[in-house]
Each structure stands twice: as structure tokens, then as C-alpha cells.
Amino acid sequence: MSARISIGERDETGVLLPQLERAAAARNPVAGSPPDEQGLPADRLADAKDVADYRQRLIALIREQSAVVIEDFKPPVRRGWIGILMQPWRRFWWKQLRYQHEKIAAQHNAVTALIVAALDEQDQRLKELERRAEATREPDGQTDAQP
């Protein structure tokens, strides 16, 4: 996928893209590291060869991205003396609201796990039906069904 930057009706990709890449590399903590060999997760879906391959890639992608990670971290601090004075208040409310956040994230993880399980089951059923349909075909490609 190639990026294209247009301003008005002029293509400014050659001028602006290197500047944007340098700015992004400066902000990226792992700048200069090689990109993932499979690209962005959703890009893997575009490389599917057929419907079955797309379905397998989609289920794998959902499984990889299914869980909301609940890691403990400190709430952000505003700079200056106001930030220092507000920090205890923010920390208190952060702890009070954390329970609700964890509850919602746990529900999200449970629903996503059920969806992945249902997709796996559907995929297994579809494979079984395809196998049975293939077994009923005659050698010349016709089915046993009478017209």
C-alpha cells in the first residue's frame, strides 16, 4: 500500500512523506526497528487467497486481539504546581473508577472469548460439511442426488 498526499489537486507526496516519516520516527520509541513481517494485523486479511483462508485469518486475528489488557499505571500528571496539587485528587478518583473499568474490561474479554469460540465452532462445522459434501461426489464431479 503506497501513501499519497495531495494538497488541493497537487501531489505533494515526494515533499511531505519523507518529512512525516522523519517526524514519526522521532516520536516512535522503537524507531529504526524493522516492521513486523506480516504488517499491520488487518493487512493480513487482504492477503487471503479465498474465503476459507480469509475466515481462518479473521479468526486468528480476533483471537490475537481479543483481550483488553488491564495493566496498572499511574494517571497522567499535569505539569506545574497545579498538577502537583491535583495529583492526590486524581489518584483518589482513579482508584475509585478503576473498579468499573476492570468490570467492563472483564465483560468485554468474556464476550470476545465467546465470539471466538462460536467462530471456531462454526468453522469446524463448515469444514465437516465441506468434507461430507466432497465425500458424496462421484469421481466425475457429479453428486449422488437424483434429478
GIFEN-V835137 format. One record per pair of residues at least 12 apart in sequence whose C-alpha atoms are under 10 Angstrom apart, sorted by sequence separation. I is the first residue (numbers start at 0). J is the second residue. D is the distance in Angstrom with one decimal. If there is no record, write none. Layout:
I_J_D / I_J_D
//
This chain:
3_15_9.5 / 4_16_7.4 / 44_56_6.2 / 74_86_8.4 / 3_16_8.1 / 43_56_7.1 / 44_57_6.7 / 76_89_8.7 / 2_16_8.0 / 43_57_8.6 / 75_89_8.8 / 76_90_9.7 / 41_56_9.3 / 74_89_7.2 / 75_90_9.4 / 40_56_9.6 / 41_57_8.6 / 44_60_8.6 / 73_89_9.8 / 74_90_6.7 / 40_57_9.6 / 43_60_8.5 / 73_90_7.7 / 74_92_9.8 / 40_59_9.9 / 41_60_7.7 / 74_93_7.0 / 40_60_6.7 / 73_93_8.6 / 74_94_9.6 / 40_61_9.7 / 73_94_9.9 / 40_63_9.1 / 40_64_8.9 / 71_97_9.4 / 69_97_9.7 / 69_100_8.7 / 70_101_9.8 / 69_101_7.0 / 68_101_9.6 / 67_101_9.5 / 69_104_7.5 / 67_103_9.8 / 68_104_8.1 / 69_105_9.0 / 67_104_6.1 / 68_105_9.5 / 66_104_8.4 / 67_105_7.9 / 66_105_8.7 / 67_106_9.9 / 67_107_7.4 / 68_108_9.2 / 66_107_7.8 / 67_108_6.3 / 0_42_9.5 / 65_107_8.7 / 66_108_5.2 / 65_108_6.7 / 66_109_8.6 / 65_109_9.3 / 66_110_9.9 / 67_111_9.6 / 65_110_9.3 / 66_111_7.4 / 65_111_5.8 / 66_112_8.1 / 64_111_9.4 / 65_112_7.0 / 62_111_8.4 / 65_114_9.4 / 61_111_8.2 / 62_112_7.9 / 65_115_8.2 / 61_112_9.3 / 62_114_9.4 / 61_114_8.9 / 62_115_6.4 / 61_115_6.9 / 62_116_9.3 / 60_115_9.9 / 58_114_9.5 / 59_115_8.9 / 58_115_6.8 / 61_118_9.7 / 57_115_9.9 / 58_116_9.4 / 58_118_6.8 / 59_119_9.7 / 57_118_9.5 / 58_119_7.3 / 55_118_9.6 / 54_118_9.0 / 55_119_9.0 / 58_122_9.0 / 54_119_9.8 / 55_122_8.1 / 54_122_7.9 / 51_122_8.9 / 51_125_9.6 / 51_126_9.2
//
